[in-house]
Amino acid sequence: MTIKTTLSFTDRHHRFLKEKVGEGVYASASAAVAAAVERMIEDEQAREIALNAMAEEIRLRAATPRADFVDHDDVFAPALRRLDQSG
């Protein structure tokens, strides 16, 4: 379903839209705006997925027993030794 609406643009935005339509990138200004809105929707969905994944990782790490923690000195020791040897 298509809904007709009225939008207002700055001169800069209007010039850009006309340019892209003139170049054949979009069939019309409406198509360009629809593509931009679609991109915003996709960005919002991707952001939501990333935030949910981070929240889940934080929950998992918060539930990690202290006995399973890794000592940072043990983890970084090999890299620090290599840096010392190369310097």
Contacts in CASP RR format, 6 or more apart in sequence:
PFRMAT RR
TARGET T0000
AUTHOR 0000-0000-0000
METHOD contacts of the structure
MODEL  1
MTIKTTLSFTDRHHRFLKEKVGEGVYASASAAVAAAVERMIEDEQAREIA
LNAMAEEIRLRAATPRADFVDHDDVFAPALRRLDQSG
7 33 0 8 1.000
9 17 0 8 1.000
17 26 0 8 1.000
17 29 0 8 1.000
17 32 0 8 1.000
17 33 0 8 1.000
18 29 0 8 1.000
20 26 0 8 1.000
20 32 0 8 1.000
21 27 0 8 1.000
21 28 0 8 1.000
21 29 0 8 1.000
21 31 0 8 1.000
21 32 0 8 1.000
25 32 0 8 1.000
26 32 0 8 1.000
26 35 0 8 1.000
END
